[in-house]
Amino acid sequence: MASDSVNETPAWEARRLLRAARSGTLATSAKGQPFASLVTPACMPDGSLLLLLSRLAEHTRHLAADPRCSVMVNGAAVSVNPQTTPRVTVTGVAEIVDDPALKARFLAVHPYASLYADFGDFATWRIKPSAGLLVGGFGRASRLKAADLAPEPEAMAAVLAAEAGILAHCNQDHPDALAAIAGEAGDWRMVTADVDGFDLALGERVVRFAWSAPVRDAEGVRRELVRLAKEGRSR
């Protein structure tokens, strides 16, 4: 769920799509033969994509032999013409990562996956985008570099360092504001926050909200949350 941005750029649009994606298409290669499959990516604070994959899956065997791959995610079409669907394809090299913090962040976005995340055949794979192609709609394409798909390092570090405190404060002290932002009553909880936006969860349902523009620190997060809560209460 993205807010309109006063700083609309292809890079910002692509990052919003990647962070909001709950499913996508993974393209791998089997001895030169392309192969596409459904995956459920989670975008990490640095813009990399995390996948929880079983070694029994065909695409996982492909990655083990050739880690070069691409992932496409898309938003919603703006008309009956599917070509108006905004989408972004990123290319990169996949690698297995054994990092409990990254796995926890994946499960914050895909909580249902906790049912099988600890099975012995599953592992977390990370793809750091090396390039991308945004198709913002019919006839509107932009090529993107790795730097376009990653947040500014100092801003990312500042927000990441403050994330745990932001989540605790909002969930403990401002549940009414979170419900107002969500636009729906319920015990909504903030489960992630980064330079581009945040995720709210209600049970196993997780919804992405984008800031009006990328933020640089905890104060920027606070300003955006206040704005979104006011907008939500005025609806």
FISE-418004 format. One line per 4 residues: number of its first residue (from 1); their letters; for each residue x, y, z of N, C-alpha, C. Coordinates in steps of 0.2 Angstrom, whole numbers, plus 5000, padded with zeros to 4 digits. Example, Ala and Ser with C-alpha at 12.3 -4.5 7.8 and 13.67 -1.06 7.14 Angstrom:
<rs>
1) as) 5066/4972/5039/5062/4978/5039/5066/4984/5039  5064/4989/5035/5068/4995/5036/5064/5000/5039
</rs>
This chain:
<rs>
1) masd) 5004/4994/5000/5000/5000/5000/5005/5006/5000  5005/5010/4995/5010/5015/4994/5006/5022/4994  5010/5027/4997/5007/5033/4997/5010/5037/4991  5006/5042/4989/5009/5046/4983/5015/5050/4985
5) svne) 5020/5050/4981/5026/5053/4983/5027/5060/4979  5030/5065/4983/5032/5071/4979/5038/5070/4976  5042/5065/4977/5048/5064/4974/5048/5057/4970  5043/5057/4966/5042/5051/4961/5048/5050/4956
9) tpaw) 5051/5045/4957/5057/5043/4953/5056/5036/4951  5059/5033/4946/5059/5026/4944/5062/5022/4950  5067/5025/4953/5071/5021/4959/5066/5020/4965  5063/5026/4966/5058/5026/4972/5052/5021/4971
13) earr) 5049/5021/4964/5044/5017/4963/5046/5010/4963  5052/5008/4960/5054/5001/4961/5055/4999/4968  5058/5003/4972/5059/5001/4979/5052/5000/4982  5047/5004/4981/5041/5003/4984/5038/4996/4982
17) llra) 5038/4995/4976/5036/4988/4973/5039/4982/4976  5046/4983/4977/5050/4977/4980/5048/4976/4987  5047/4982/4991/5046/4981/4998/5039/4979/4999  5034/4981/4995/5027/4979/4996/5026/4972/4993
21) arsg) 5030/4969/4990/5029/4962/4986/5028/4957/4992  5023/4953/4991/5022/4947/4995/5022/4940/4991  5023/4941/4984/5024/4936/4980/5028/4938/4974  5031/4934/4970/5034/4936/4964/5036/4930/4960
25) tlat) 5040/4931/4954/5042/4926/4950/5050/4925/4950  5052/4920/4952/5059/4918/4952/5061/4915/4945  5066/4918/4942/5069/4915/4935/5076/4912/4937  5076/4905/4936/5083/4902/4936/5084/4899/4930
29) sakg) 5090/4895/4930/5092/4892/4924/5094/4885/4925  5092/4880/4921/5093/4873/4922/5097/4871/4915  5104/4872/4916/5109/4870/4910/5107/4874/4904  5105/4881/4905/5104/4885/4900/5096/4886/4898
33) qpfa) 5092/4881/4901/5085/4882/4900/5082/4886/4905  5079/4892/4903/5075/4896/4908/5070/4892/4912  5069/4894/4918/5064/4891/4922/5061/4896/4927  5054/4897/4927/5051/4902/4931/5047/4899/4936
37) slvt) 5046/4901/4943/5042/4898/4948/5040/4904/4953  5035/4902/4956/5032/4907/4961/5036/4907/4968  5038/4913/4970/5041/4913/4977/5038/4919/4981  5040/4919/4987/5037/4924/4992/5043/4928/4995
41) pacm) 5045/4933/4991/5051/4937/4994/5049/4942/4999  5055/4943/5003/5054/4949/5008/5060/4953/5007  5058/4960/5007/5064/4965/5005/5067/4967/5012  5074/4966/5012/5077/4968/5018/5079/4975/5019
45) pdgs) 5081/4978/5024/5082/4985/5025/5087/4988/5020  5092/4983/5018/5097/4986/5013/5094/4985/5005  5088/4983/5004/5086/4982/4998/5087/4975/4995  5090/4971/4998/5091/4964/4996/5085/4960/4997
49) llll) 5084/4955/4993/5078/4951/4993/5079/4944/4997  5075/4942/5002/5076/4936/5005/5071/4931/5003  5073/4925/5002/5068/4919/5000/5069/4914/5005  5064/4910/5007/5064/4904/5011/5063/4898/5006
53) lsrl) 5068/4894/5004/5067/4889/4999/5069/4882/5002  5065/4878/5000/5067/4871/5001/5072/4868/4996  5076/4864/4999/5081/4861/4994/5078/4856/4989  5072/4854/4991/5068/4849/4987/5065/4852/4981
57) aeht) 5065/4859/4981/5062/4862/4975/5066/4863/4969  5063/4863/4963/5067/4863/4957/5071/4869/4957  5068/4875/4959/5072/4881/4958/5078/4881/4963  5078/4878/4968/5083/4878/4973/5089/4874/4970
61) rhla) 5087/4868/4967/5093/4864/4964/5096/4868/4958  5092/4872/4955/5095/4877/4949/5100/4882/4952  5098/4885/4958/5102/4890/4961/5109/4887/4964  5108/4881/4966/5114/4878/4969/5119/4876/4963
65) adpr) 5117/4875/4957/5121/4874/4952/5123/4881/4948  5119/4885/4948/5120/4892/4945/5116/4897/4949  5119/4901/4953/5116/4906/4957/5113/4912/4954  5115/4913/4948/5113/4919/4944/5105/4918/4943
69) csvm) 5101/4923/4944/5094/4923/4944/5091/4930/4943  5085/4930/4942/5081/4936/4943/5074/4935/4946  5071/4941/4949/5065/4940/4952/5061/4946/4949  5055/4945/4948/5050/4950/4946/5044/4950/4951
73) vnga) 5042/4956/4953/5037/4958/4957/5032/4963/4954  5026/4963/4955/5022/4968/4952/5017/4971/4957  5014/4977/4955/5008/4980/4959/5002/4978/4955  4997/4982/4956/4990/4981/4953/4990/4985/4946
77) avsv) 4986/4982/4942/4985/4985/4935/4980/4991/4937  4981/4996/4933/4977/5002/4933/4971/5002/4929  4970/4997/4924/4965/4996/4920/4964/4989/4918  4959/4987/4914/4958/4980/4912/4964/4978/4908
81) npqt) 4968/4982/4905/4974/4980/4902/4979/4978/4906  4981/4971/4906/4987/4969/4911/4993/4973/4910  4994/4976/4904/5000/4979/4902/5001/4986/4906  4996/4988/4910/4996/4994/4914/4999/4992/4921
85) tprv) 5000/4986/4922/5003/4983/4929/5010/4986/4930  5011/4990/4935/5018/4991/4937/5022/4985/4939  5028/4984/4937/5032/4979/4939/5039/4980/4938  5043/4977/4942/5050/4978/4942/5054/4971/4942
89) tvtg) 5059/4970/4938/5063/4964/4938/5070/4966/4940  5073/4962/4945/5079/4963/4947/5083/4957/4946  5090/4958/4944/5094/4952/4943/5100/4952/4948  5102/4947/4950/5107/4946/4955/5110/4939/4955
93) vaei) 5114/4938/4961/5116/4931/4962/5114/4929/4969  5111/4923/4969/5108/4921/4976/5113/4917/4980  5113/4918/4987/5117/4914/4991/5113/4912/4997  5115/4907/5000/5112/4905/5007/5115/4909/5012
97) vddp) 5111/4912/5017/5113/4916/5022/5110/4912/5029  5115/4912/5034/5112/4909/5040/5113/4915/5045  5107/4919/5045/5107/4925/5049/5100/4925/5053  5100/4924/5059/5093/4923/5063/5089/4930/5062
101) alka) 5093/4936/5062/5089/4942/5061/5086/4943/5055  5089/4941/5049/5086/4941/5043/5080/4936/5042  5081/4930/5045/5076/4925/5045/5070/4928/5049  5071/4931/5054/5065/4934/5059/5062/4940/5055
105) rfla) 5066/4943/5051/5062/4949/5047/5058/4946/5041  5061/4940/5038/5057/4937/5033/5050/4935/5036  5050/4932/5042/5044/4929/5045/5040/4935/5048  5042/4940/5049/5038/4946/5051/5034/4948/5045
109) vhpy) 5036/4947/5039/5032/4949/5033/5028/4943/5031  5030/4937/5032/5027/4931/5030/5026/4926/5036  5022/4928/5041/5021/4925/5047/5019/4917/5046  5015/4916/5041/5012/4909/5040/5018/4904/5039
113) asly) 5024/4907/5037/5030/4903/5035/5033/4900/5041  5031/4902/5047/5034/4899/5053/5032/4892/5054  5027/4890/5051/5025/4883/5051/5030/4878/5048  5034/4880/5043/5039/4876/5040/5046/4879/5040
117) adfg) 5047/4885/5043/5053/4888/5042/5059/4885/5045  5058/4881/5050/5063/4877/5054/5064/4870/5051  5060/4868/5046/5061/4861/5043/5068/4861/5041  5071/4855/5041/5078/4854/5039/5079/4855/5032
121) dfat) 5075/4855/5027/5076/4856/5020/5075/4863/5018  5074/4867/5023/5073/4874/5021/5079/4878/5023  5080/4883/5019/5086/4888/5020/5084/4895/5018  5087/4900/5020/5086/4907/5018/5091/4909/5013
125) wrik) 5089/4911/5007/5093/4913/5002/5092/4921/5001  5098/4924/5000/5098/4932/4999/5100/4933/4992  5096/4938/4989/5098/4940/4982/5099/4948/4983  5105/4950/4981/5107/4957/4981/5106/4960/4974
129) psag) 5101/4964/4973/5100/4966/4966/5107/4970/4963  5109/4967/4957/5114/4971/4954/5112/4975/4948  5106/4975/4946/5103/4979/4941/5095/4978/4941  5091/4982/4938/5084/4981/4938/5081/4984/4932
133) llvg) 5075/4982/4930/5071/4986/4925/5064/4987/4928  5062/4993/4928/5055/4995/4930/5051/4996/4924  5045/4993/4924/5040/4995/4919/5035/4998/4923  5034/5004/4923/5029/5008/4927/5022/5007/4924
137) gfgr) 5021/5005/4918/5015/5004/4915/5016/5003/4908  5011/5003/4904/5011/5002/4897/5016/5007/4893  5021/5005/4890/5026/5009/4887/5030/5014/4891  5031/5012/4898/5035/5016/4902/5040/5012/4906
141) asrl) 5046/5012/4903/5052/5007/4906/5058/5011/4908  5061/5009/4913/5067/5013/4916/5072/5007/4918  5078/5008/4916/5084/5003/4918/5086/5006/4925  5088/5002/4929/5090/5004/4936/5097/5001/4938
145) kaad) 5101/5004/4941/5108/5002/4943/5107/4999/4950  5112/4996/4953/5111/4993/4960/5110/4999/4965  5114/5004/4964/5113/5010/4968/5106/5013/4969  5102/5012/4963/5095/5015/4963/5091/5010/4967
149) lape) 5093/5004/4968/5088/4999/4972/5090/4998/4979  5095/5002/4981/5097/5002/4988/5096/5008/4991  5095/5008/4998/5094/5015/5001/5101/5018/5003  5101/5024/5004/5107/5028/5006/5109/5024/5013
153) peam) 5116/5022/5013/5118/5018/5018/5118/5021/5025  5119/5028/5026/5119/5031/5033/5112/5031/5035  5107/5033/5031/5100/5033/5032/5097/5026/5034  5099/5021/5030/5097/5014/5032/5100/5012/5039
157) aavl) 5106/5014/5040/5109/5012/5047/5105/5016/5053  5104/5022/5052/5100/5026/5057/5093/5023/5058  5090/5022/5053/5083/5019/5054/5083/5012/5057  5088/5008/5055/5088/5001/5057/5090/5001/5065
161) aaea) 5094/5006/5067/5096/5006/5074/5091/5008/5078  5086/5012/5075/5080/5014/5079/5074/5010/5079  5074/5005/5074/5068/5001/5073/5065/4998/5079  5069/4994/5083/5066/4991/5088/5063/4995/5093
165) gila) 5065/5001/5095/5062/5006/5099/5056/5009/5096  5056/5010/5089/5050/5013/5086/5044/5008/5086  5046/5001/5085/5041/4996/5085/5038/4996/5092  5042/4995/5097/5040/4995/5104/5035/5000/5106
169) hcnq) 5038/5007/5104/5034/5013/5106/5027/5013/5103  5027/5011/5096/5020/5012/5093/5016/5006/5095  5018/5000/5096/5014/4995/5098/5011/4995/5105  5015/4998/5109/5013/4998/5116/5009/5005/5118
173) dhpd) 5011/5010/5114/5008/5017/5116/5003/5020/5111  5003/5017/5105/4999/5020/5100/4995/5015/5096  4992/5010/5099/4988/5005/5095/4982/5009/5091  4980/5014/5094/4974/5017/5090/4976/5021/5084
177) alaa) 4982/5024/5084/4985/5027/5078/4987/5022/5073  4989/5016/5075/4990/5011/5070/4984/5008/5066  4979/5008/5070/4972/5006/5067/4970/5011/5063  4971/5017/5065/4969/5023/5060/4972/5023/5054
181) iage) 4979/5021/5054/4983/5021/5048/4980/5015/5044  4979/5009/5047/4977/5004/5043/4970/5005/5040  4966/5009/5043/4959/5010/5041/4954/5005/5042  4956/5001/5048/4952/4995/5050/4953/4994/5057
185) agdw) 4948/4993/5061/4949/4991/5068/4952/4984/5069  4956/4984/5074/4959/4977/5076/4966/4979/5079  4968/4973/5082/4975/4974/5085/4981/4974/5080  4981/4979/5077/4987/4980/5072/4993/4981/5076
189) rmvt) 4999/4978/5073/5005/4979/5076/5010/4981/5070  5015/4985/5072/5020/4987/5067/5025/4982/5068  5027/4979/5062/5032/4973/5062/5039/4975/5059  5039/4980/5055/5045/4982/5052/5045/4990/5051
193) advd) 5050/4993/5050/5051/5000/5048/5058/5001/5045  5058/5004/5039/5064/5006/5036/5064/5012/5033  5068/5014/5029/5069/5021/5026/5063/5022/5021  5060/5017/5018/5055/5018/5013/5048/5017/5016
197) gfdl) 5047/5014/5021/5040/5013/5024/5040/5008/5030  5034/5005/5031/5034/5000/5036/5028/4995/5035  5028/4990/5039/5023/4985/5038/5019/4984/5045  5012/4984/5044/5008/4982/5049/5005/4975/5048
201) alge) 5004/4972/5054/5001/4965/5054/4995/4965/5058  4990/4961/5056/4984/4959/5060/4984/4951/5059  4986/4948/5064/4987/4940/5063/4992/4939/5058  4990/4935/5053/4994/4933/5048/4994/4937/5042
205) rvvr) 4990/4943/5042/4989/4947/5037/4994/4953/5038  4998/4954/5033/5003/4960/5033/5002/4965/5028  5002/4971/5029/5001/4976/5024/5006/4981/5024  5009/4983/5018/5014/4988/5018/5011/4995/5017
209) faws) 5015/5000/5020/5013/5007/5019/5020/5010/5018  5020/5015/5012/5026/5018/5011/5025/5025/5014  5031/5028/5015/5032/5035/5017/5030/5039/5011  5029/5046/5012/5028/5050/5006/5035/5051/5002
213) apvr) 5041/5050/5005/5047/5050/5002/5052/5046/5007  5058/5044/5005/5062/5041/5010/5064/5045/5015  5065/5042/5021/5067/5046/5027/5074/5044/5029  5077/5048/5033/5084/5048/5035/5085/5045/5042
217) daeg) 5080/5046/5046/5082/5044/5053/5075/5043/5057  5076/5042/5064/5070/5041/5068/5065/5046/5068  5067/5053/5068/5063/5058/5068/5059/5059/5061  5062/5057/5056/5058/5056/5049/5053/5051/5050
221) vrre) 5054/5045/5053/5049/5040/5054/5043/5043/5058  5045/5047/5064/5040/5049/5068/5035/5054/5064  5038/5059/5060/5034/5064/5056/5030/5060/5052  5032/5055/5048/5028/5052/5043/5022/5048/5047
225) lvrl) 5024/5045/5053/5018/5041/5056/5013/5046/5059  5015/5052/5061/5010/5057/5063/5006/5059/5057  5009/5060/5052/5005/5062/5046/5000/5057/5044  5002/5051/5043/4998/5045/5041/4992/5044/5046
229) akeg) 4994/5045/5053/4988/5044/5058/4983/5049/5057  4985/5056/5056/4981/5061/5055/4976/5060/5049  4979/5058/5043/4976/5056/5037/4971/5051/5039  4973/5046/5042/4968/5040/5044/4962/5042/5048
233) rsr) 4963/5046/5053/4958/5048/5057/4953/5053/5054  4956/5056/5048/4951/5061/5045/4947/5058/5039  4948/5051/5038/4945/5048/5033/4937/5046/5035
</rs>
